[in-house]
Amino acid sequence: MESIEGIATYPMISLLIFFVFFALLFWWVLTARKEYINEVSQIPLEDNNQNNHVL
């Protein structure tokens, strides 16, 4: 692998993408409105879903 020129840049780019993604996700979690989080957390528990299919 060392024979490929510029191969060291790919792990650095991957680490940068990984870090940026989780930093943005962390920022979104910290700035999300509490009402929105509560509303979204109740969606799986609501029984008025029109897509209920019995197998």
N, C-alpha and C positions, 0 to 999 in steps of 0.2 A: 504493500500500500504506500510505502514511502516513495516509491518510484513515480507515482502519479503527481504531477506538478500541481500545487495549489490544493492538495487534499486536506490540509489543515484548516482551510476556511469553512468547510462544510460542518464540522462539529461546532465551530464558533457561531455560525449562522443558526444552527439548530438550537443552541443554548440561548441565543438572543431571542428567537421566536418563542421558545418555551417561557423565558422570563417575562417578556412583554405580555404574552397572553395571560399568565397568572397574575401579573401586576395589575392589568386592566380588570380582570375578574375580581380581584381583591378590592380594587377601588369601587367597582360597581356594587359589590356587597355592602361596603361601608356607607355608600351614599344612597342606597335604595330606600324608598319610603317604607315605613313600617306598615302602613295600610296596604300597600301593594304586596308586600311579603305575606301578610296575613290572608289577603284575598286569594293569592296564588296557592298558598298552602292548603286552602280548603277545597280546591277544585277536585282532587281525587275522592273527597268524601261526599260530595254532592250527589244526590240520587236522581236529580232531574236531567240526567244526560240522555239525549235522544239517540245516542249511538249504542245503546245497550243491546247486545246480541247474545242470545242464549244458544250455546252450542249443543 
